[in-house]
């Protein structure tokens, strides 16, 4: 379970230059309040916000930055971000599950592959 806490330390006093915006940008609020039902990994069994998915271990930092930039620039809609993030999380978890299954598979399969490789080198 991921919990996002906001602190009250970030309050901005009136009169600071270039800061007539609220504490949280509307695009951030939209990402934090839009929930997705992703039935994999740590999100299984409960809905997660698009923000939580974006900041999860499944989304590499460079992808997160790119998605946020495109969303802020208006090049991606909230629905598009939601779809992309859900897809990345689902595929990443499927890949992890496949790796775990492969890692725990019988050693015989690996031995056969090694034997084939050795045989090919002899030819």
PLY file of the C-alpha trace (Angstrom):
ply
format ascii 1.0
element vertex 123
property float x
property float y
property float z
element edge 122
property int vertex1
property int vertex2
end_header
0.00 0.00 0.00
1.39 3.37 -1.00
0.41 6.40 1.00
1.13 9.87 -0.25
1.40 12.45 2.50
1.40 16.14 1.88
3.12 18.40 4.33
1.96 21.77 5.53
5.54 23.08 5.34
5.08 23.94 1.68
2.73 26.85 2.27
3.57 29.97 0.32
3.20 33.37 1.88
1.33 36.00 -0.11
3.42 38.46 -2.05
6.20 36.13 -3.16
7.18 36.77 -6.76
5.69 34.59 -9.52
3.58 32.63 -7.08
-0.09 33.38 -7.51
-0.76 29.66 -8.04
-2.17 27.39 -5.32
0.07 24.92 -3.43
-0.75 22.11 -5.84
-1.09 22.56 -9.57
-4.47 21.52 -11.07
-2.71 18.88 -13.22
-1.21 17.33 -10.07
-4.58 17.27 -8.37
-6.10 15.57 -11.43
-3.41 12.88 -11.40
-3.82 12.32 -7.66
-7.61 12.12 -7.73
-7.98 9.94 -10.83
-7.94 6.30 -9.75
-7.19 3.22 -11.79
-7.99 -0.40 -11.11
-4.75 -2.23 -11.87
-4.93 -5.84 -10.75
-1.22 -6.61 -10.57
1.66 -6.46 -8.14
1.47 -4.14 -5.18
-1.71 -2.54 -6.56
-3.72 -5.76 -6.67
-6.95 -5.60 -4.73
-7.28 -1.83 -4.52
-7.51 1.21 -6.75
-4.45 3.42 -7.13
-4.20 6.99 -8.31
-2.50 7.75 -11.61
0.00 9.74 -9.50
0.83 6.67 -7.38
1.26 4.53 -10.49
3.51 7.16 -12.09
5.72 7.23 -8.99
5.79 3.45 -8.52
8.79 1.17 -9.06
7.27 0.12 -12.38
7.77 3.47 -14.12
11.40 4.44 -14.80
12.21 8.04 -13.85
12.87 9.15 -17.44
9.48 7.78 -18.57
7.76 9.50 -15.64
9.37 12.85 -16.51
8.45 12.50 -20.18
4.82 11.61 -19.40
4.49 14.49 -16.96
5.99 16.95 -19.45
3.67 15.81 -22.25
0.66 15.94 -19.93
1.53 19.42 -18.62
2.06 20.66 -22.18
-1.40 19.41 -23.14
-0.03 16.87 -25.61
-1.50 13.98 -23.60
-4.95 13.92 -22.02
-5.54 12.55 -18.53
-7.15 9.46 -20.07
-4.10 8.90 -22.27
-1.74 9.19 -19.30
-3.97 6.81 -17.34
-3.92 4.26 -20.17
-0.16 4.49 -20.75
0.69 4.20 -17.06
-1.72 1.28 -16.51
-0.25 -0.51 -19.52
3.35 0.01 -18.38
2.57 -1.23 -14.86
0.68 -4.28 -16.16
3.41 -5.22 -18.66
6.22 -4.62 -16.16
4.54 -6.84 -13.58
3.88 -9.53 -16.23
7.58 -9.44 -17.16
8.57 -9.72 -13.49
6.20 -12.66 -13.02
7.67 -14.36 -16.11
11.20 -13.81 -14.78
10.23 -15.27 -11.41
8.61 -18.27 -13.09
11.67 -18.77 -15.28
14.04 -18.39 -12.34
12.14 -21.00 -10.35
11.76 -23.43 -13.27
13.58 -26.75 -13.05
17.32 -26.64 -13.61
16.97 -29.30 -16.33
15.67 -26.75 -18.84
18.80 -24.65 -18.36
21.04 -27.71 -18.64
19.44 -28.60 -22.00
20.07 -25.07 -23.28
23.70 -25.22 -22.13
24.18 -28.60 -23.79
22.73 -27.28 -27.07
25.01 -24.25 -26.89
28.08 -26.48 -26.31
27.03 -28.72 -29.21
26.69 -25.72 -31.55
30.17 -24.53 -30.62
31.63 -27.95 -31.49
30.17 -27.79 -35.03
0 1
1 2
2 3
3 4
4 5
5 6
6 7
7 8
8 9
9 10
10 11
11 12
12 13
13 14
14 15
15 16
16 17
17 18
18 19
19 20
20 21
21 22
22 23
23 24
24 25
25 26
26 27
27 28
28 29
29 30
30 31
31 32
32 33
33 34
34 35
35 36
36 37
37 38
38 39
39 40
40 41
41 42
42 43
43 44
44 45
45 46
46 47
47 48
48 49
49 50
50 51
51 52
52 53
53 54
54 55
55 56
56 57
57 58
58 59
59 60
60 61
61 62
62 63
63 64
64 65
65 66
66 67
67 68
68 69
69 70
70 71
71 72
72 73
73 74
74 75
75 76
76 77
77 78
78 79
79 80
80 81
81 82
82 83
83 84
84 85
85 86
86 87
87 88
88 89
89 90
90 91
91 92
92 93
93 94
94 95
95 96
96 97
97 98
98 99
99 100
100 101
101 102
102 103
103 104
104 105
105 106
106 107
107 108
108 109
109 110
110 111
111 112
112 113
113 114
114 115
115 116
116 117
117 118
118 119
119 120
120 121
121 122
